[in-house]
Amino acid sequence: MVKPLGIEKQEGREFFSAYNPTSASYIYDEAGGQAATSGQFFVEKYDEKIIQIAIPTLGSTSIDVRIEGRVKDAGSGRWGEVWTKNYAAATTIDELVVIPELLEYIRVGVKVNTNGTDSITILGSFRKRR
């Protein structure tokens, strides 16, 4: 990957790839993880954090996507909500979410409301500026 001018480090992360969620509770990785560390990604070293959500197929009534963050030295290690959205349109969805908060870790969760056949891809792009 070629780094743009002024970028010291750039990294990509695939949270979900053409995934068909079936859980009515948030899951944080394609294995169905719901543990405290499931799907977590270290982002403290990055200045820019962008999440791309693509839902080309939405057969469920709706899908909820939730980005959670954890701050350094929070003690309890609890996750806090950074951003949540419910997608109910049966059209192709592509959305970018910029995360301005200073966080140590993030993770992305998905859940369905009335299960159907879906396809959701969630990617992350992370950059550290010089």
C-alpha positions in Angstrom: 0.0 0.0 0.0 1.5 3.4 -1.0 1.4 5.9 1.8 0.1 9.4 1.0 2.3 12.4 1.7 2.4 13.2 5.4 1.4 9.7 6.5 3.8 7.9 8.8 1.8 4.7 9.2 -1.4 3.4 7.5 -3.2 0.2 8.4 -6.4 -1.5 7.2 -8.7 -3.8 9.2 -11.5 -6.1 8.1 -14.1 -6.4 10.8 -16.7 -8.3 8.8 -16.5 -9.6 5.2 -19.8 -10.4 3.3 -21.1 -11.6 6.6 -24.7 -12.8 7.2 -25.5 -12.0 10.8 -28.1 -14.1 12.6 -27.9 -12.9 16.2 -30.4 -10.6 17.8 -27.6 -9.6 20.2 -24.4 -7.7 19.2 -21.6 -9.8 17.9 -18.1 -8.4 17.4 -16.4 -10.9 15.0 -17.4 -13.5 12.4 -17.1 -16.3 14.9 -20.0 -14.8 16.9 -17.8 -13.4 19.6 -19.5 -11.5 22.5 -16.6 -11.6 25.0 -15.1 -8.4 26.5 -12.2 -8.6 24.0 -14.0 -9.9 20.9 -13.2 -7.9 17.8 -11.1 -5.3 19.6 -8.5 -3.4 17.6 -5.8 -1.1 19.1 -6.2 2.4 17.7 -4.4 4.6 20.3 -1.4 5.3 17.9 -3.6 6.5 15.0 -4.7 10.1 14.4 -7.4 9.2 11.8 -9.9 6.4 12.2 -12.5 5.7 9.5 -15.0 2.8 9.4 -16.7 1.9 6.1 -20.0 0.0 6.3 -21.3 -1.7 3.1 -24.6 -3.6 3.0 -25.3 -4.6 -0.6 -27.9 -7.2 0.5 -30.4 -6.5 3.3 -33.0 -9.3 3.7 -33.6 -8.8 7.4 -36.1 -6.3 8.7 -33.1 -4.3 9.8 -29.5 -4.5 10.9 -27.9 -2.4 13.7 -24.3 -1.5 13.6 -22.5 -0.2 16.7 -19.0 1.1 17.1 -17.7 0.9 20.6 -14.6 2.4 22.2 -12.5 2.0 25.3 -10.3 4.6 26.8 -6.9 3.9 28.3 -6.7 3.3 32.0 -10.5 3.2 32.3 -10.0 0.6 35.1 -13.1 -1.5 34.4 -12.3 -2.2 30.7 -15.9 -1.4 29.8 -16.9 -0.5 26.3 -18.7 2.8 25.6 -20.9 3.6 22.6 -19.2 5.8 20.0 -21.8 5.5 17.2 -24.9 3.4 16.5 -27.2 3.2 13.5 -30.1 1.1 12.4 -30.2 0.2 8.6 -33.7 -0.7 7.4 -33.7 0.4 3.7 -33.6 -2.5 1.2 -31.2 -0.5 -1.1 -27.4 -0.8 -1.3 -25.8 1.0 1.7 -22.3 2.4 1.8 -21.4 4.7 4.6 -18.2 6.2 6.1 -18.0 6.9 9.8 -15.1 9.1 11.1 -14.2 8.5 14.7 -12.7 11.6 16.2 -12.5 10.4 19.8 -9.2 9.6 21.5 -9.5 5.9 22.3 -7.3 3.0 23.1 -9.4 0.3 21.4 -12.4 0.1 19.1 -14.6 -2.7 18.0 -17.6 -3.0 15.7 -20.7 -5.0 16.5 -23.7 -6.1 14.3 -27.1 -7.5 15.2 -30.2 -8.3 13.2 -33.9 -7.6 13.9 -36.0 -10.3 12.4 -33.5 -12.5 10.6 -33.2 -12.7 6.8 -30.4 -13.2 4.2 -27.9 -10.3 4.5 -24.4 -9.4 3.4 -22.5 -6.8 5.4 -18.8 -5.8 5.1 -17.2 -3.5 7.6 -13.7 -2.2 7.0 -11.4 0.2 8.9 -8.7 2.6 7.7 -6.3 3.9 10.3 -3.6 6.6 9.8 -0.9 8.2 11.8 0.3 11.6 10.5 3.9 12.8 10.7 
